[in-house]
Amino acid sequence: MSSTALDEEFAWRGRTVRWGSRGSGPALVFLHGTPWSSELWRPIAESLAHHFTVYLWDMPGYGRSSMDPSHPVDLGEQGELFADLLDHWGLSRPHVIAHDFGGAVALRARLLHGAEYASLCLVDIVALSPWGSPFFTLVKEHAAVFEQVPSAVHRGALEAYIGGASHRGLRPEDLRMLVDPWCTPAGRPAFYRQIAQADERFTDEVEAAYGDISEPVHIVWGEEDTWIPLDRARRLRDAIPHASLTVIPGAGHLIQLDAPEALSVDLAEWLAAVEPSGPGYARTAPTGENRHG
């Protein structure tokens, strides 16, 4: 599945959501975070399409979906949209894997908007205050100023910011994949807009209800994540008492690029435990805190 496979459209409150699906079997939906798009999940989704019908989509304000400056792109909007998107797809209880900001979107859809999941896997997610890197906070406070910087300065700052999400360092082609969408005439203001609209109140509103989630929950975290440190993973596991946790050594926040093999194995093992027709790995659900390296 390539980025061009997002060949379907869902119209929602004036926005255009680009999405695509592939494979056969139980439904498995991926949610990306910020400042990424569904392209970050593409290789893993492609590998799991042998056992699942995988769904990739770009949230409004990201990737190939609409970037109209008049449309809010905050977590409140994205959570409502995701619940409606699941209805549009006709999915009542899909498996869900979410990264970063996508975790908060999945949690809000579940706890506030009636979405239900067969299982929920949360990968280095935004869920507990405080969140946001120092650069993120600086941009949030001065978004209008940052929008005016020269293009070369914008790109350089963006490369440094995104590069800092990786522990092992990004290959040039991966850095371009992550940075290029934000350097277009529409993408540049969209980058600053999504940061300006970030607000911890959207996770604070649902944090107390995390323990109400009844479906199987698995948490995966890069041990070297400096954007959302490992202590958040353990706090989140404590907030969802039946959740399991895998810590992946040598991986930062961009765990899909830092440790793709370890992440793929862990996700396959998790899905095999919660979905009998999933890939043929271990059939025992993980418990406690595990390590994949």
C-alpha positions, 0 to 999 in steps of 0.5 A, a space after each residue: 500500500 502506497 500513499 497513492 492508495 488513499 483513493 477513497 474520500 469521506 466528506 465530513 463537515 466540509 472536510 475531505 478525508 482521504 482513506 484507503 483499505 486493503 487485504 481481507 479478514 477482520 478490520 484493523 484501523 491505523 491512526 497516525 499522529 502529528 506531524 505525520 500522516 498515514 504514510 508512517 504506518 504504511 509498511 506495517 499496515 502492508 505486512 498485516 494486510 495478509 491477515 486483516 482488512 487494514 484501513 489507513 486514513 489521513 486526518 484533516 489538516 494532514 497528509 492528503 486530506 483537506 487543509 482548509 485554514 477555516 476548519 479546526 483540526 484539534 483533538 475534539 474535532 478529530 475524535 468526533 470525525 473518527 467515530 463518524 468515519 467508523 460508521 461510514 465504513 460500517 465497522 462496529 468493533 475493529 481492532 485499532 492501532 494508534 500512535 501519538 496524537 492518534 491515541 487521543 483521537 481513538 480514546 476520545 472517540 471511544 469514551 465520548 462518541 460511542 465508538 467500540 473496538 475489538 482491541 486497542 493498541 496505543 503506541 507512544 501516544 498523547 494521553 496524559 498531561 503534560 505533553 508537547 516538546 519545548 519546541 512544540 510549546 514555543 510554536 504554540 505560543 508564537 504560531 503567527 510569528 513562525 508562519 512568517 519565517 523564510 522557507 529555508 528557515 522553516 524547513 531547517 527548523 522542521 527537519 531538526 524538530 522531526 529528526 529529534 523524534 528519532 533515537 537512531 537517526 532518520 534516513 534522508 528518504 524518511 526525513 523527506 517523507 515526513 517533512 515534505 508535506 509541511 513545505 507546500 503552500 498549504 502544508 506550511 501554514 497547516 503545520 503551525 495551525 495544528 500546533 496552535 490548536 493543540 490543547 491538553 484539555 482534550 486529554 484532561 477531559 477523558 483521562 479519568 475514564 481510561 479505567 472504563 475501557 473494557 476491551 483488551 488494551 496493549 501499550 507499546 513505547 520506545 524506551 528512548 522516547 524524549 517527546 513523550 517519556 516512558 513514565 507516561 507509558 507506565 502511568 497509562 498502564 496504571 490508569 487502564 489496569 488490564 492493559 499490558 505494556 511492551 517497552 522497545 529498547 533503542 527506539 524513540 518516539 518514531 518507533 516505526 522507523 527506529 525499530 520496525 522489526 521489533 514493533 512489527 513482531 510485537 503488534 503481530 503477537 498482540 493481534 494473534 492473541 486478540 484475534 484468532 484469525 490473525 498472524 500465526 505468532 504466540 497466542 497468549 496475550 501479553 501481560 505486565 511489562 515486556 521488552 522487544 529488542 
